[in-house]
Amino acid sequence: MDILMNYTFQIVALGSVILAVTAAPVGAFSVYKGQSLIGDAIGHATFPGIILAYMAFATRSPLILLVGAMLAGAVSYVLIQLAHRDKRLGLDANLAIFLSGFFGLGMALKSFIQGNPDYAGASQAGLGTYIFGQAAYMLESDVLLIAAVSSVVLLLLLLFYKELKLFVFDAAYAEVAGLPCRMLNMLLLLMTIAVIGIGIKAVGAVLISSFLIIPCVAANQWSNDFSRVLLLSSLIGAVSAFIGTYISTLAQGMSTGPSIILVASLIAFFSLLFGTKGMIARTRKRRHDHG
């Protein structure tokens, strides 16, 4: 109970839960669109954007770094799509190339500014935490930024839910029906980049894709209804964020981001086994059909 009343825990838990509630449904659209690894590639690509924003403005302002992260994520997505036009190279190969390339660029830039006299006047403390995340250092201003961006993303999801659902599940029919598919694709990309941008401080560029994917994978084992999967994925993300934050606060030395991902992974593993669409349920159904 002492931990629950701790101000630092409340700040970190609130920011992580809001992030998880927003990231899960956005990630679900990418999963059902068959582009789960896009989030992973964009997540890694945001790191050089953060370093470049710091180099340009000599500040660690969350808003400035968010803009840098989002711009780098958008550039990486455009380059991935351009490279994907070469049908000889599969999407997975393209994602691997740009994922490692952008992340390597970020590490090179970070090494460049360390000890560089041109950046001696501005604090570089905390830039390294964007690699693996450091939710324990989340400030009230970070939570407010997460809440503001999440509100916009969730509002866009509600406003364009039917159009996005049709676009994700049947893009050909959506185009025939007259829906602006290019705009919907850009909207989905913008929401994904926004969620990644506000989440990398908490869970890092390496783990942010797990926030987008794992809750959906778990929720998908319990329902065939897409709207229920979205709601359940948000719930799983929120529960994972709260429990993971509690564990990391209780156990000294445990990082918050990895703890959250570990809890979410355990829920996903449980769902894969015991969900209404899980392995055990499918095995019983096959036995019943053949019995």
Stockholm file with secondary structure:
# STOCKHOLM 1.0

chainA/1-291         MDILMNYTFQIVALGSVILAVTAAPVGAFSVYKGQSLIGDAIGHATFPGIILAYMAFATRSPLILLVGAMLAGAVSYVLIQLAHRDKRLGLDANLAIFLSGFFGLGMALKSFIQGNPDYAGASQAGLGTYIFGQAAYMLESDVLLIAAVSSVVLLLLLLFYKELKLFVFDAAYAEVAGLPCRMLNMLLLLMTIAVIGIGIKAVGAVLISSFLIIPCVAANQWSNDFSRVLLLSSLIGAVSAFIGTYISTLAQGMSTGPSIILVASLIAFFSLLFGTKGMIARTRKRRHDHG
#=GR chainA/1-291 SS CTTTTCHHHHHHHHHHHHHHHHHHHHHHHHHHTTCHHHHHHHHHHHHHHHHHHHHHHCCCCHHHHHHHHHHHHHHHHHHHHHHHTSTTSCHHHHHHHHHHHHHHHHHHHHHHHTTCGGGTTSCCTTTTHHHHCCGGGCCHHHHHHHHHHHHHHHHHHHHTHHHHHHHHHCHHHHHHTTCCHHHHHHHHHHHHHHHHHHHHHHHHHHHHHHHHHHHHHHHTTTCSCHHHHHHHHHHHHHHHHHHHHHHHHHSTTCCHHHHHHHHHHHHHHHHHHHSTTSHHHHHHHHHHHHC
#=GC SS_cons         CTTTTCHHHHHHHHHHHHHHHHHHHHHHHHHHTTCHHHHHHHHHHHHHHHHHHHHHHCCCCHHHHHHHHHHHHHHHHHHHHHHHTSTTSCHHHHHHHHHHHHHHHHHHHHHHHTTCGGGTTSCCTTTTHHHHCCGGGCCHHHHHHHHHHHHHHHHHHHHTHHHHHHHHHCHHHHHHTTCCHHHHHHHHHHHHHHHHHHHHHHHHHHHHHHHHHHHHHHHTTTCSCHHHHHHHHHHHHHHHHHHHHHHHHHSTTCCHHHHHHHHHHHHHHHHHHHSTTSHHHHHHHHHHHHC
//
